[in-house]
Amino acid sequence: MSETNRLLQSLTAKERKEVLSHATLVDLKQKDVISESSNRPQHAYFMLSALASEVVELNDGEVVEVGLVGFEGVTGSFHLLGSSPSVSQCLIQIAGSAYRIPFRDLDKLFNDSHGVRAAILQYVQHQMAHLGQTAACNRMHDAGPRFARWLLTVQDRSARDEFLLTQQFLAHILGTGRTTINVLARHFERESLIGHNRGRIKILDREGLEAAACACYEATRGHLTDLYA
């Protein structure tokens, strides 16, 4: 579990102090909706121990995850680039803490501060690379390797070994049925890769999960490693 934000830490002390002077430390609950699709957010969140999902609801009511924001970044960064509406909703996947800042204040800092703008643009570029890799992964790879990749990605962005996630939510994330999630979770449990009980998942063997994941995990982890190298 992390109580720091890597994007904020990448700023100079002066820049970080300026951002935090507009921010409030808040606790976020699982399933809290922090921004809606098509609407400019009221606040942005620099995640600490919380983890947010960017999800898109399709015409048939299915929900698919298209992005994750953990302690490496900030929510709402897409809206700093211009006035085009976003198609995704942002909700809290793992409860925890974050710094909340009024979006209008972050927008002003983004435009006025070269350091803040450069750090956020670098993060947006990372998000775009992650989205592209994930889209290819979802199209080409089976659910098992994708499940392993996703669990590792969550751990990388939350610094947690254990998290509470329902099978329904996992099914949405992977674009598959709850039955498939149940089969995969039981298989990973038999292989002693994870512990799974009443929606609570604990990573037991990270190296084993890395072996089970598709090559997309190494690619996305490389993007994250390079982000703050």
C-alpha positions as CSV (number, residue, x, y, z in Angstrom):
1,M,0.0,0.0,0.0
2,S,1.4,3.4,-1.0
3,E,1.0,6.7,0.7
4,T,2.9,8.6,-1.9
5,N,2.1,9.7,-5.5
6,R,4.9,9.2,-8.0
7,L,3.7,11.9,-10.3
8,L,3.8,14.4,-7.4
9,Q,7.2,13.1,-6.3
10,S,8.5,13.7,-9.8
11,L,7.9,17.5,-9.5
12,T,10.2,19.9,-7.8
13,A,9.6,20.7,-4.2
14,K,8.2,24.1,-5.2
15,E,5.9,22.7,-7.8
16,R,4.7,19.9,-5.5
17,K,4.0,22.4,-2.7
18,E,1.9,24.6,-5.1
19,V,-0.2,21.6,-6.3
20,L,-0.8,20.4,-2.7
21,S,-1.7,23.9,-1.5
22,H,-4.9,23.4,-3.6
23,A,-5.5,19.8,-2.6
24,T,-7.3,18.0,0.2
25,L,-6.5,14.5,1.5
26,V,-9.6,12.3,1.2
27,D,-10.6,8.7,1.7
28,L,-12.4,7.0,-1.2
29,K,-14.7,4.0,-1.0
30,Q,-14.9,1.2,-3.5
31,K,-17.4,1.9,-6.3
32,D,-17.3,5.7,-5.6
33,V,-17.8,7.4,-9.0
34,I,-15.4,10.3,-9.3
35,S,-16.2,11.4,-12.8
36,E,-18.9,10.6,-15.4
37,S,-18.5,10.1,-19.1
38,S,-19.0,13.2,-21.4
39,N,-18.7,15.5,-18.4
40,R,-15.6,17.6,-17.4
41,P,-14.8,16.4,-13.9
42,Q,-15.2,18.7,-10.9
43,H,-12.1,17.3,-9.2
44,A,-8.9,15.4,-10.1
45,Y,-7.4,12.9,-7.8
46,F,-3.7,12.1,-7.2
47,M,-4.0,8.5,-6.0
48,L,-2.2,7.4,-2.9
49,S,-3.5,4.0,-1.6
50,A,-6.7,4.1,-3.7
51,L,-7.0,2.6,-7.2
52,A,-9.3,3.9,-9.9
53,S,-10.7,2.3,-13.0
54,E,-11.6,4.0,-16.3
55,V,-14.6,2.1,-17.7
56,V,-16.7,2.4,-20.8
57,E,-20.4,1.3,-20.9
58,L,-21.4,-0.2,-24.2
59,N,-24.9,0.0,-25.8
60,D,-25.8,-3.5,-24.5
61,G,-25.1,-2.4,-21.0
62,E,-21.7,-4.3,-20.7
63,V,-18.9,-2.4,-18.9
64,V,-15.3,-2.8,-20.0
65,E,-12.2,-1.4,-18.3
66,V,-10.0,0.8,-20.5
67,G,-7.6,2.2,-17.9
68,L,-6.2,2.1,-14.4
69,V,-4.9,4.9,-12.2
70,G,-3.0,4.2,-9.1
71,F,-0.2,6.0,-7.1
72,E,1.7,6.6,-10.4
73,G,-0.8,9.2,-11.7
74,V,-3.8,11.4,-11.6
75,T,-7.4,11.0,-12.7
76,G,-8.9,13.4,-15.3
77,S,-5.7,14.1,-17.2
78,F,-7.4,13.5,-20.5
79,H,-9.6,16.6,-19.9
80,L,-6.5,18.9,-19.5
81,L,-5.7,18.4,-23.2
82,G,-8.8,20.1,-24.6
83,S,-12.5,20.3,-24.6
84,S,-13.4,16.9,-26.3
85,P,-15.6,14.8,-24.1
86,S,-14.4,11.5,-22.6
87,V,-16.3,8.3,-23.3
88,S,-15.2,6.7,-20.0
89,Q,-16.4,6.9,-16.4
90,C,-13.9,6.8,-13.5
91,L,-14.7,4.9,-10.4
92,I,-12.9,3.6,-7.4
93,Q,-11.9,-0.1,-7.7
94,I,-9.9,-0.4,-4.5
95,A,-10.7,1.9,-1.5
96,G,-8.0,4.1,-0.1
97,S,-6.7,7.6,0.1
98,A,-6.0,10.3,-2.5
99,Y,-5.3,14.0,-2.8
100,R,-8.3,15.7,-4.3
101,I,-7.9,19.0,-6.2
102,P,-10.5,21.1,-7.9
103,F,-10.1,20.5,-11.6
104,R,-10.2,24.3,-12.4
105,D,-7.1,24.7,-10.1
106,L,-5.2,21.8,-11.7
107,D,-6.1,23.2,-15.2
108,K,-4.6,26.5,-14.2
109,L,-1.5,24.9,-12.8
110,F,-1.2,22.8,-16.0
111,N,-1.3,25.9,-18.2
112,D,0.9,28.1,-15.9
113,S,3.6,25.7,-14.8
114,H,6.0,24.2,-17.3
115,G,7.0,21.5,-14.8
116,V,3.5,20.4,-13.9
117,R,2.5,20.4,-17.6
118,A,5.5,18.3,-18.6
119,A,4.9,15.8,-15.9
120,I,1.2,15.4,-16.7
121,L,1.8,15.2,-20.5
122,Q,4.4,12.5,-19.8
123,Y,1.9,10.6,-17.7
124,V,-0.8,10.9,-20.4
125,Q,1.6,9.5,-23.0
126,H,2.2,6.6,-20.7
127,Q,-1.6,6.0,-20.4
128,M,-2.0,6.0,-24.2
129,A,0.8,3.4,-24.5
130,H,-0.8,1.3,-21.8
131,L,-4.2,1.6,-23.5
132,G,-2.9,0.5,-26.9
133,Q,-1.1,-2.5,-25.4
134,T,-4.2,-3.5,-23.4
135,A,-6.4,-3.2,-26.5
136,A,-4.1,-5.5,-28.4
137,C,-4.0,-7.9,-25.5
138,N,-7.7,-8.1,-25.1
139,R,-8.1,-8.9,-28.8
140,M,-5.3,-11.5,-29.1
141,H,-4.8,-13.3,-25.8
142,D,-6.8,-15.8,-23.8
143,A,-8.5,-14.9,-20.5
144,G,-6.0,-16.7,-18.3
145,P,-2.9,-14.8,-19.3
146,R,-4.9,-11.6,-19.3
147,F,-6.2,-12.3,-15.8
148,A,-2.6,-12.8,-14.6
149,R,-1.5,-9.6,-16.4
150,W,-4.3,-7.6,-14.8
151,L,-3.6,-8.9,-11.2
152,L,0.1,-7.9,-11.6
153,T,-0.8,-4.5,-13.0
154,V,-3.1,-3.8,-10.1
155,Q,-0.3,-4.8,-7.7
156,D,2.2,-2.5,-9.5
157,R,-0.2,0.5,-9.2
158,S,-1.4,-0.1,-5.7
159,A,1.6,-1.7,-3.9
160,R,-0.9,-4.2,-2.4
161,D,-0.7,-8.0,-2.2
162,E,-4.4,-8.3,-1.3
163,F,-7.5,-6.6,-2.6
164,L,-11.3,-7.0,-2.5
165,L,-12.9,-7.5,-5.9
166,T,-16.1,-9.2,-6.9
167,Q,-16.3,-11.8,-9.7
168,Q,-18.8,-9.6,-11.5
169,F,-16.4,-6.7,-11.5
170,L,-13.6,-8.9,-12.7
171,A,-15.8,-10.2,-15.4
172,H,-16.5,-6.6,-16.6
173,I,-12.7,-5.9,-16.5
174,L,-11.8,-8.9,-18.6
175,G,-14.8,-8.8,-20.9
176,T,-15.8,-12.3,-20.0
177,G,-18.4,-14.2,-18.0
178,R,-18.5,-14.8,-14.2
179,T,-18.2,-18.5,-14.8
180,T,-14.9,-18.0,-16.6
181,I,-13.6,-15.8,-13.8
182,N,-14.6,-18.5,-11.3
183,V,-12.7,-21.2,-13.2
184,L,-9.6,-19.0,-13.6
185,A,-9.6,-18.0,-9.9
186,R,-9.9,-21.7,-8.9
187,H,-7.1,-22.7,-11.3
188,F,-4.8,-20.0,-10.0
189,E,-5.6,-21.0,-6.5
190,R,-4.8,-24.7,-7.2
191,E,-1.5,-23.6,-8.6
192,S,-0.9,-21.6,-5.4
193,L,-0.6,-18.3,-7.4
194,I,-3.3,-16.6,-5.5
195,G,-5.6,-17.0,-2.5
196,H,-9.3,-16.4,-3.2
197,N,-12.1,-16.2,-0.7
198,R,-15.3,-14.3,-0.7
199,G,-14.2,-11.8,-3.3
200,R,-10.8,-11.2,-1.6
201,I,-7.8,-12.0,-3.7
202,K,-4.3,-12.3,-2.3
203,I,-1.2,-12.7,-4.5
204,L,0.9,-15.5,-3.2
205,D,3.4,-16.2,-6.0
206,R,4.3,-13.1,-8.1
207,E,6.9,-14.9,-10.1
208,G,4.4,-17.6,-11.0
209,L,1.9,-15.0,-12.1
210,E,4.5,-13.4,-14.3
211,A,5.1,-16.8,-15.9
212,A,1.4,-17.2,-16.5
213,A,0.9,-13.7,-17.9
214,C,1.2,-12.9,-21.6
215,A,4.1,-10.8,-22.9
216,C,1.9,-7.7,-22.7
217,Y,2.6,-7.5,-19.0
218,E,6.3,-7.0,-19.5
219,A,5.5,-4.3,-22.1
220,T,3.2,-2.4,-19.9
221,R,5.4,-2.8,-16.9
222,G,8.3,-1.4,-19.0
223,H,6.1,1.7,-19.8
224,L,5.6,2.2,-16.1
225,T,9.2,1.7,-15.2
226,D,10.3,4.2,-17.9
227,L,7.8,6.8,-16.8
228,Y,9.7,7.9,-13.7
229,A,13.2,6.5,-14.5
